[in-house]
Amino acid sequence: AVVSTQSTGGAAKQHLVGELARVVEVTRHRHYEHHRHLLETVYKALPVIFRRLTKPKIKPHVNAFLDGLKYGLQSDNNLLRAASVECLQSLSLMLGPNILRGRIEMTDPDMLLYVEQAFPETVGS
């Protein structure tokens, strides 16, 4: 979350964009007991980061986050599930619900079931 609170100047934005790939990589590590807590923290911070960046800067990274977000939606950890929902809602607001739906359909069509159950208004039809 420290990264998300820094300056919104051009150099800082470029740094944030460069770090998104590393954040995606962090979300793929699920072999340790407390990984759900890390994912919750990441998915709480991402909407703040997304608001500091522009749509064209975020779009190339959206698909990479979807696997982890699906994992969060399926989790029995309520805080992780809520953070995943919030993160997807943030993406929907930034990209538009139809674009988010298209990205989900391209990446993992089964994920739409979880997204529609959690918050049907977030993905367009």
RORO-791626 format. One record per atom (N, C-alpha, C, O): residue number from 1; residue in one letter; atom name; x, y, z. Coordinates in steps of 0.1 Angstrom, whole numbers, plus 2048, in hexadecimal, padded with zeros to 3 digits. Layout:
N
k / r / a / east / north / up
NUM / A / CA / X / Y / Z
...
***
This chain:
125
k / r / a / east / north / up
1 / A / N / 808 / 7F4 / 800
1 / A / CA / 800 / 800 / 800
1 / A / C / 809 / 80D / 800
1 / A / O / 804 / 817 / 7FD
2 / V / N / 815 / 80B / 804
2 / V / CA / 81E / 817 / 804
2 / V / C / 820 / 81C / 7F6
2 / V / O / 820 / 828 / 7F3
3 / V / N / 821 / 813 / 7EC
3 / V / CA / 822 / 818 / 7DE
3 / V / C / 816 / 820 / 7DA
3 / V / O / 818 / 82A / 7D2
4 / S / N / 80A / 81C / 7DE
4 / S / CA / 7FE / 823 / 7DA
4 / S / C / 7FC / 831 / 7E0
4 / S / O / 7F4 / 839 / 7DB
5 / T / N / 804 / 835 / 7EA
5 / T / CA / 802 / 842 / 7F0
5 / T / C / 80D / 84C / 7EC
5 / T / O / 80D / 857 / 7F1
6 / Q / N / 815 / 848 / 7E3
6 / Q / CA / 820 / 851 / 7DF
6 / Q / C / 81A / 85B / 7D4
6 / Q / O / 80F / 85B / 7D0
7 / S / N / 823 / 864 / 7D0
7 / S / CA / 820 / 86F / 7C7
7 / S / C / 819 / 86A / 7BA
7 / S / O / 81B / 85E / 7B6
8 / T / N / 811 / 872 / 7B4
8 / T / CA / 80B / 86E / 7A8
8 / T / C / 811 / 875 / 79C
8 / T / O / 80B / 875 / 791
9 / G / N / 81E / 87A / 79D
9 / G / CA / 825 / 880 / 792
9 / G / C / 828 / 875 / 788
9 / G / O / 826 / 869 / 78A
10 / G / N / 82D / 87A / 77C
10 / G / CA / 830 / 871 / 771
10 / G / C / 839 / 866 / 774
10 / G / O / 837 / 85A / 770
11 / A / N / 844 / 869 / 77B
11 / A / CA / 84E / 85F / 77E
11 / A / C / 848 / 855 / 788
11 / A / O / 84B / 849 / 787
12 / A / N / 840 / 859 / 791
12 / A / CA / 83A / 850 / 79B
12 / A / C / 830 / 847 / 794
12 / A / O / 82F / 83B / 797
13 / K / N / 829 / 84C / 78B
13 / K / CA / 81F / 844 / 783
13 / K / C / 826 / 839 / 77B
13 / K / O / 822 / 82E / 77B
14 / Q / N / 831 / 83D / 775
14 / Q / CA / 839 / 833 / 76D
14 / Q / C / 83E / 828 / 776
14 / Q / O / 83E / 81D / 772
15 / H / N / 842 / 82C / 782
15 / H / CA / 847 / 823 / 78C
15 / H / C / 83C / 819 / 790
15 / H / O / 83E / 80D / 790
16 / L / N / 830 / 81E / 792
16 / L / CA / 824 / 816 / 796
16 / L / C / 821 / 80C / 78B
16 / L / O / 81F / 800 / 78D
17 / V / N / 821 / 811 / 77E
17 / V / CA / 81E / 808 / 773
17 / V / C / 829 / 7FD / 772
17 / V / O / 825 / 7F1 / 770
18 / G / N / 835 / 801 / 774
18 / G / CA / 840 / 7F7 / 774
18 / G / C / 83F / 7EC / 77F
18 / G / O / 843 / 7E1 / 77D
19 / E / N / 839 / 7F0 / 78A
19 / E / CA / 838 / 7E7 / 796
19 / E / C / 82C / 7DE / 795
19 / E / O / 82B / 7D4 / 79C
20 / L / N / 822 / 7E1 / 78C
20 / L / CA / 816 / 7D9 / 78B
20 / L / C / 81A / 7CA / 788
20 / L / O / 813 / 7C1 / 78D
21 / A / N / 823 / 7C8 / 77F
21 / A / CA / 827 / 7BA / 77C
21 / A / C / 82D / 7B3 / 788
21 / A / O / 82A / 7A7 / 78A
22 / R / N / 834 / 7BA / 791
22 / R / CA / 839 / 7B4 / 79D
22 / R / C / 82D / 7B1 / 7A7
22 / R / O / 82D / 7A7 / 7AE
23 / V / N / 823 / 7B9 / 7A7
23 / V / CA / 818 / 7B7 / 7B0
23 / V / C / 810 / 7AB / 7AB
23 / V / O / 80C / 7A3 / 7B3
24 / V / N / 80F / 7A9 / 79E
24 / V / CA / 808 / 79D / 798
24 / V / C / 810 / 791 / 79D
24 / V / O / 80A / 787 / 7A1
25 / E / N / 81D / 791 / 79C
25 / E / CA / 825 / 786 / 7A0
25 / E / C / 823 / 782 / 7AE
25 / E / O / 822 / 777 / 7B2
26 / V / N / 821 / 78C / 7B7
26 / V / CA / 81F / 78A / 7C5
26 / V / C / 812 / 782 / 7C7
26 / V / O / 811 / 77A / 7D0
27 / T / N / 808 / 786 / 7BF
27 / T / CA / 7FB / 77F / 7C1
27 / T / C / 7FB / 771 / 7BD
27 / T / O / 7F1 / 769 / 7C0
28 / R / N / 805 / 76C / 7B6
28 / R / CA / 806 / 75E / 7B1
28 / R / C / 80C / 755 / 7BC
28 / R / O / 80B / 749 / 7BA
29 / H / N / 811 / 75B / 7C6
29 / H / CA / 818 / 752 / 7D1
29 / H / C / 80D / 74F / 7DB
29 / H / O / 809 / 757 / 7E3
30 / R / N / 809 / 743 / 7DB
30 / R / CA / 7FE / 73E / 7E4
30 / R / C / 802 / 732 / 7EC
30 / R / O / 7FA / 72B / 7F1
31 / H / N / 80F / 730 / 7EE
31 / H / CA / 814 / 723 / 7F4
31 / H / C / 816 / 725 / 803
31 / H / O / 81A / 71B / 80A
32 / Y / N / 813 / 730 / 809
32 / Y / CA / 816 / 732 / 817
32 / Y / C / 809 / 735 / 81E
32 / Y / O / 7FF / 73A / 818
33 / E / N / 808 / 733 / 82B
33 / E / CA / 7FC / 733 / 833
33 / E / C / 7F5 / 741 / 832
33 / E / O / 7E8 / 741 / 831
34 / H / N / 7FC / 74C / 833
34 / H / CA / 7F6 / 759 / 834
34 / H / C / 7F5 / 760 / 827
34 / H / O / 7F4 / 76D / 827
35 / H / N / 7F5 / 759 / 81C
35 / H / CA / 7F4 / 760 / 80F
35 / H / C / 7E7 / 767 / 80D
35 / H / O / 7E7 / 771 / 805
36 / R / N / 7DD / 763 / 813
36 / R / CA / 7D0 / 76A / 811
36 / R / C / 7D0 / 778 / 817
36 / R / O / 7CA / 781 / 811
37 / H / N / 7D8 / 77A / 821
37 / H / CA / 7D9 / 787 / 827
37 / H / C / 7E1 / 791 / 81E
37 / H / O / 7DD / 79C / 81D
38 / L / N / 7EB / 78B / 818
38 / L / CA / 7F2 / 793 / 80E
38 / L / C / 7EA / 797 / 802
38 / L / O / 7E9 / 7A3 / 7FE
39 / L / N / 7E2 / 78D / 7FD
39 / L / CA / 7D9 / 790 / 7F2
39 / L / C / 7CF / 79B / 7F5
39 / L / O / 7CC / 7A3 / 7EE
40 / E / N / 7C9 / 799 / 801
40 / E / CA / 7C0 / 7A3 / 806
40 / E / C / 7C6 / 7B1 / 806
40 / E / O / 7C0 / 7BB / 801
41 / T / N / 7D2 / 7B3 / 80B
41 / T / CA / 7D9 / 7BF / 80B
41 / T / C / 7DB / 7C5 / 7FD
41 / T / O / 7D9 / 7D0 / 7FA
42 / V / N / 7E0 / 7BC / 7F4
42 / V / CA / 7E2 / 7C0 / 7E6
42 / V / C / 7D5 / 7C5 / 7E0
42 / V / O / 7D5 / 7CF / 7D9
43 / Y / N / 7CA / 7BD / 7E2
43 / Y / CA / 7BE / 7C1 / 7DB
43 / Y / C / 7B7 / 7CD / 7E1
43 / Y / O / 7AE / 7D3 / 7DB
44 / K / N / 7BB / 7D0 / 7EE
44 / K / CA / 7B6 / 7DD / 7F3
44 / K / C / 7BE / 7E9 / 7EE
44 / K / O / 7B8 / 7F4 / 7EC
45 / A / N / 7CB / 7E6 / 7EB
45 / A / CA / 7D3 / 7F1 / 7E6
45 / A / C / 7D2 / 7F4 / 7D7
45 / A / O / 7D3 / 7FF / 7D3
46 / L / N / 7CE / 7EA / 7D0
46 / L / CA / 7CD / 7EC / 7C1
46 / L / C / 7C4 / 7F7 / 7BD
46 / L / O / 7C7 / 7FE / 7B4
47 / P / N / 7B8 / 7F8 / 7C3
47 / P / CA / 7AF / 802 / 7BE
47 / P / C / 7B5 / 810 / 7C0
47 / P / O / 7B2 / 819 / 7B8
48 / V / N / 7BC / 812 / 7CB
48 / V / CA / 7C3 / 81F / 7CD
48 / V / C / 7CE / 821 / 7C2
48 / V / O / 7CF / 82C / 7BD
49 / I / N / 7D5 / 817 / 7BF
49 / I / CA / 7DF / 818 / 7B4
49 / I / C / 7D8 / 81B / 7A7
49 / I / O / 7DD / 823 / 79F
50 / F / N / 7CD / 813 / 7A4
50 / F / CA / 7C6 / 815 / 797
50 / F / C / 7C1 / 824 / 796
50 / F / O / 7C2 / 829 / 78B
51 / R / N / 7BD / 82A / 7A1
51 / R / CA / 7B8 / 837 / 7A0
51 / R / C / 7C3 / 841 / 79D
51 / R / O / 7C0 / 84C / 798
52 / R / N / 7CF / 83E / 7A0
52 / R / CA / 7DA / 847 / 79D
52 / R / C / 7E0 / 845 / 78E
52 / R / O / 7E8 / 84D / 78A
53 / L / N / 7DB / 83B / 788
53 / L / CA / 7E0 / 838 / 77A
53 / L / C / 7D4 / 83B / 770
53 / L / O / 7C9 / 83C / 774
54 / T / N / 7D8 / 83B / 764
54 / T / CA / 7CE / 83D / 759
54 / T / C / 7CA / 82F / 754
54 / T / O / 7D1 / 825 / 755
55 / K / N / 7BE / 82F / 74D
55 / K / CA / 7B9 / 823 / 747
55 / K / C / 7C3 / 81C / 73E
55 / K / O / 7C5 / 810 / 73F
56 / P / N / 7C9 / 824 / 735
56 / P / CA / 7D3 / 81D / 72C
56 / P / C / 7DF / 816 / 733
56 / P / O / 7E5 / 80D / 72E
57 / K / N / 7E2 / 81C / 73F
57 / K / CA / 7ED / 816 / 747
57 / K / C / 7E9 / 809 / 74E
57 / K / O / 7F2 / 800 / 750
58 / I / N / 7DD / 808 / 751
58 / I / CA / 7D8 / 7FC / 759
58 / I / C / 7D4 / 7F1 / 74F
58 / I / O / 7D6 / 7E5 / 753
59 / K / N / 7CE / 7F4 / 744
59 / K / CA / 7C8 / 7EA / 73B
59 / K / C / 7D2 / 7DE / 738
59 / K / O / 7CD / 7D3 / 738
60 / P / N / 7DE / 7E1 / 735
60 / P / CA / 7E7 / 7D6 / 732
60 / P / C / 7E9 / 7CC / 73D
60 / P / O / 7EE / 7C1 / 73B
61 / H / N / 7E6 / 7D0 / 74A
61 / H / CA / 7E9 / 7C7 / 755
61 / H / C / 7DC / 7C0 / 75B
61 / H / O / 7DD / 7B8 / 764
62 / V / N / 7D1 / 7C4 / 756
62 / V / CA / 7C4 / 7BF / 75C
62 / V / C / 7C4 / 7AF / 75B
62 / V / O / 7C1 / 7A9 / 766
63 / N / N / 7C6 / 7A9 / 750
63 / N / CA / 7C5 / 79B / 74F
63 / N / C / 7CE / 794 / 759
63 / N / O / 7CA / 789 / 75E
64 / A / N / 7DA / 799 / 75B
64 / A / CA / 7E3 / 793 / 764
64 / A / C / 7DE / 792 / 773
64 / A / O / 7E1 / 789 / 77A
65 / F / N / 7D5 / 79B / 777
65 / F / CA / 7D0 / 79B / 784
65 / F / C / 7C3 / 792 / 786
65 / F / O / 7C0 / 78F / 791
66 / L / N / 7BD / 78E / 77B
66 / L / CA / 7B0 / 787 / 77C
66 / L / C / 7B1 / 77A / 783
66 / L / O / 7A8 / 776 / 78A
67 / D / N / 7BC / 772 / 781
67 / D / CA / 7BD / 765 / 787
67 / D / C / 7BD / 766 / 796
67 / D / O / 7B6 / 75F / 79D
68 / G / N / 7C5 / 770 / 79B
68 / G / CA / 7C5 / 772 / 7AA
68 / G / C / 7B8 / 777 / 7AF
68 / G / O / 7B4 / 774 / 7BA
69 / L / N / 7B1 / 780 / 7A7
69 / L / CA / 7A4 / 785 / 7AC
69 / L / C / 79A / 77A / 7AC
69 / L / O / 791 / 77A / 7B5
70 / K / N / 79A / 771 / 7A3
70 / K / CA / 791 / 766 / 7A3
70 / K / C / 794 / 75D / 7AF
70 / K / O / 78A / 759 / 7B6
71 / Y / N / 7A0 / 75B / 7B2
71 / Y / CA / 7A4 / 754 / 7BE
71 / Y / C / 79E / 75B / 7CB
71 / Y / O / 799 / 754 / 7D4
72 / G / N / 79F / 768 / 7CB
72 / G / CA / 799 / 76F / 7D6
72 / G / C / 78A / 76E / 7D7
72 / G / O / 785 / 76D / 7E2
73 / L / N / 783 / 76E / 7CC
73 / L / CA / 775 / 76D / 7CC
73 / L / C / 770 / 75F / 7D1
73 / L / O / 766 / 75E / 7D7
74 / Q / N / 779 / 755 / 7CE
74 / Q / CA / 775 / 748 / 7D2
74 / Q / C / 779 / 745 / 7E0
74 / Q / O / 776 / 73A / 7E6
75 / S / N / 781 / 74E / 7E6
75 / S / CA / 787 / 74B / 7F4
75 / S / C / 77C / 74A / 7FE
75 / S / O / 772 / 750 / 7FE
76 / D / N / 77F / 742 / 809
76 / D / CA / 777 / 741 / 814
76 / D / C / 77A / 74C / 81E
76 / D / O / 774 / 74D / 829
77 / N / N / 784 / 754 / 81B
77 / N / CA / 788 / 75F / 824
77 / N / C / 780 / 76B / 81F
77 / N / O / 782 / 771 / 814
78 / N / N / 777 / 770 / 828
78 / N / CA / 76E / 77B / 824
78 / N / C / 775 / 788 / 821
78 / N / O / 770 / 78F / 819
79 / L / N / 780 / 78B / 828
79 / L / CA / 787 / 797 / 826
79 / L / C / 78E / 797 / 818
79 / L / O / 78E / 7A1 / 811
80 / L / N / 793 / 78C / 814
80 / L / CA / 799 / 78B / 807
80 / L / C / 78F / 78C / 7FC
80 / L / O / 791 / 792 / 7F2
81 / R / N / 783 / 785 / 7FE
81 / R / CA / 779 / 785 / 7F5
81 / R / C / 774 / 794 / 7F3
81 / R / O / 771 / 798 / 7E8
82 / A / N / 772 / 79B / 7FE
82 / A / CA / 76D / 7A9 / 7FD
82 / A / C / 777 / 7B2 / 7F6
82 / A / O / 773 / 7BB / 7EE
83 / A / N / 784 / 7B0 / 7F9
83 / A / CA / 78F / 7B8 / 7F2
83 / A / C / 78F / 7B5 / 7E3
83 / A / O / 791 / 7BE / 7DB
84 / S / N / 78D / 7A8 / 7E0
84 / S / CA / 78C / 7A5 / 7D1
84 / S / C / 781 / 7AB / 7CA
84 / S / O / 782 / 7B0 / 7BF
85 / V / N / 775 / 7AB / 7D1
85 / V / CA / 769 / 7B2 / 7CB
85 / V / C / 76C / 7C1 / 7CA
85 / V / O / 769 / 7C7 / 7BF
86 / E / N / 772 / 7C7 / 7D4
86 / E / CA / 775 / 7D5 / 7D3
86 / E / C / 77E / 7D9 / 7C8
86 / E / O / 77D / 7E2 / 7C0
87 / C / N / 788 / 7D0 / 7C6
87 / C / CA / 792 / 7D2 / 7BB
87 / C / C / 78C / 7D1 / 7AE
87 / C / O / 78E / 7D9 / 7A5
88 / L / N / 783 / 7C7 / 7AC
88 / L / CA / 77C / 7C5 / 79F
88 / L / C / 772 / 7D0 / 79C
88 / L / O / 771 / 7D5 / 791
89 / Q / N / 76C / 7D5 / 7A7
89 / Q / CA / 763 / 7E1 / 7A5
89 / Q / C / 76B / 7ED / 7A0
89 / Q / O / 766 / 7F5 / 798
90 / S / N / 776 / 7EF / 7A6
90 / S / CA / 77F / 7FA / 7A2
90 / S / C / 783 / 7F9 / 793
90 / S / O / 783 / 802 / 78C
91 / L / N / 787 / 7ED / 78F
91 / L / CA / 78A / 7EA / 781
91 / L / C / 77E / 7ED / 778
91 / L / O / 780 / 7F3 / 76D
92 / S / N / 772 / 7E9 / 77D
92 / S / CA / 766 / 7EB / 775
92 / S / C / 763 / 7FA / 773
92 / S / O / 760 / 7FE / 768
93 / L / N / 765 / 802 / 77E
93 / L / CA / 763 / 810 / 77D
93 / L / C / 76D / 817 / 773
93 / L / O / 76A / 820 / 76C
94 / M / N / 77A / 812 / 774
94 / M / CA / 784 / 818 / 76C
94 / M / C / 783 / 814 / 75D
94 / M / O / 784 / 81D / 754
95 / L / N / 781 / 807 / 75B
95 / L / CA / 781 / 802 / 74D
95 / L / C / 774 / 802 / 746
95 / L / O / 772 / 803 / 73A
96 / G / N / 769 / 801 / 74F
96 / G / CA / 75C / 7FF / 74A
96 / G / C / 758 / 7F1 / 74B
96 / G / O / 760 / 7E8 / 74A
97 / P / N / 74B / 7EE / 74F
97 / P / CA / 747 / 7E0 / 752
97 / P / C / 748 / 7D7 / 746
97 / P / O / 74C / 7CB / 748
98 / N / N / 746 / 7DC / 73A
98 / N / CA / 746 / 7D3 / 72E
98 / N / C / 755 / 7CF / 72B
98 / N / O / 757 / 7C4 / 726
99 / I / N / 75E / 7D9 / 72C
99 / I / CA / 76C / 7D5 / 72A
99 / I / C / 771 / 7CB / 734
99 / I / O / 778 / 7C2 / 731
100 / L / N / 76D / 7CD / 741
100 / L / CA / 771 / 7C4 / 74B
100 / L / C / 76C / 7B6 / 748
100 / L / O / 772 / 7AC / 749
101 / R / N / 75F / 7B6 / 744
101 / R / CA / 758 / 7A9 / 741
101 / R / C / 760 / 7A2 / 735
101 / R / O / 762 / 796 / 736
102 / G / N / 763 / 7AA / 72B
102 / G / CA / 76B / 7A4 / 720
102 / G / C / 778 / 79E / 724
102 / G / O / 77C / 794 / 71F
103 / R / N / 77F / 7A5 / 72D
103 / R / CA / 78C / 7A1 / 731
103 / R / C / 78A / 794 / 739
103 / R / O / 792 / 78A / 738
104 / I / N / 780 / 793 / 742
104 / I / CA / 77E / 787 / 749
104 / I / C / 77A / 77B / 740
104 / I / O / 77F / 770 / 742
105 / E / N / 771 / 77E / 736
105 / E / CA / 76E / 773 / 72D
105 / E / C / 77A / 76E / 725
105 / E / O / 77B / 762 / 722
106 / M / N / 783 / 777 / 721
106 / M / CA / 78F / 773 / 71A
106 / M / C / 798 / 76B / 723
106 / M / O / 79E / 761 / 71E
107 / T / N / 799 / 76E / 72F
107 / T / CA / 7A3 / 768 / 738
107 / T / C / 79E / 75C / 73F
107 / T / O / 7A5 / 752 / 73F
108 / D / N / 792 / 75C / 744
108 / D / CA / 78C / 751 / 74C
108 / D / C / 77D / 753 / 74C
108 / D / O / 778 / 759 / 756
109 / P / N / 776 / 74D / 742
109 / P / CA / 767 / 74F / 742
109 / P / C / 760 / 74A / 74E
109 / P / O / 756 / 74F / 752
110 / D / N / 766 / 740 / 755
110 / D / CA / 760 / 73B / 761
110 / D / C / 760 / 745 / 76C
110 / D / O / 757 / 744 / 775
111 / M / N / 769 / 74F / 76C
111 / M / CA / 769 / 759 / 776
111 / M / C / 75D / 762 / 776
111 / M / O / 759 / 767 / 781
112 / L / N / 756 / 763 / 76B
112 / L / CA / 74A / 76B / 76A
112 / L / C / 740 / 767 / 774
112 / L / O / 738 / 76F / 779
113 / L / N / 73F / 75A / 776
113 / L / CA / 735 / 755 / 780
113 / L / C / 737 / 75A / 78E
113 / L / O / 72E / 75F / 795
114 / Y / N / 744 / 75B / 792
114 / Y / CA / 747 / 760 / 79F
114 / Y / C / 745 / 76F / 7A0
114 / Y / O / 740 / 774 / 7AA
115 / V / N / 749 / 776 / 795
115 / V / CA / 747 / 784 / 795
115 / V / C / 739 / 788 / 795
115 / V / O / 735 / 791 / 79C
116 / E / N / 731 / 781 / 78D
116 / E / CA / 722 / 784 / 78C
116 / E / C / 71B / 781 / 79A
116 / E / O / 712 / 788 / 79D
117 / Q / N / 720 / 777 / 7A1
117 / Q / CA / 71A / 774 / 7AE
117 / Q / C / 71E / 77F / 7B8
117 / Q / O / 715 / 783 / 7C0
118 / A / N / 72A / 783 / 7B7
118 / A / CA / 72F / 78D / 7C1
118 / A / C / 729 / 79B / 7BF
118 / A / O / 725 / 7A2 / 7C8
119 / F / N / 728 / 79F / 7B2
119 / F / CA / 723 / 7AC / 7AF
119 / F / C / 71F / 7AD / 7A0
119 / F / O / 728 / 7B1 / 798
120 / P / N / 713 / 7AA / 79D
120 / P / CA / 70F / 7A9 / 78F
120 / P / C / 710 / 7B6 / 787
120 / P / O / 712 / 7B6 / 77B
121 / E / N / 70F / 7C1 / 78E
121 / E / CA / 70F / 7CE / 787
121 / E / C / 71D / 7D2 / 782
121 / E / O / 71F / 7DC / 77B
122 / T / N / 728 / 7CB / 787
122 / T / CA / 735 / 7CF / 784
122 / T / C / 739 / 7CB / 776
122 / T / O / 742 / 7D2 / 76F
123 / V / N / 734 / 7C0 / 771
123 / V / CA / 737 / 7BC / 763
123 / V / C / 72B / 7BE / 75A
123 / V / O / 720 / 7B9 / 75D
124 / G / N / 72D / 7C5 / 74F
124 / G / CA / 722 / 7C7 / 746
124 / G / C / 71D / 7BA / 740
124 / G / O / 723 / 7B0 / 741
125 / S / N / 712 / 7BB / 739
125 / S / CA / 70D / 7AF / 732
125 / S / C / 70D / 7B0 / 723
125 / S / O / 709 / 7A7 / 71C
***
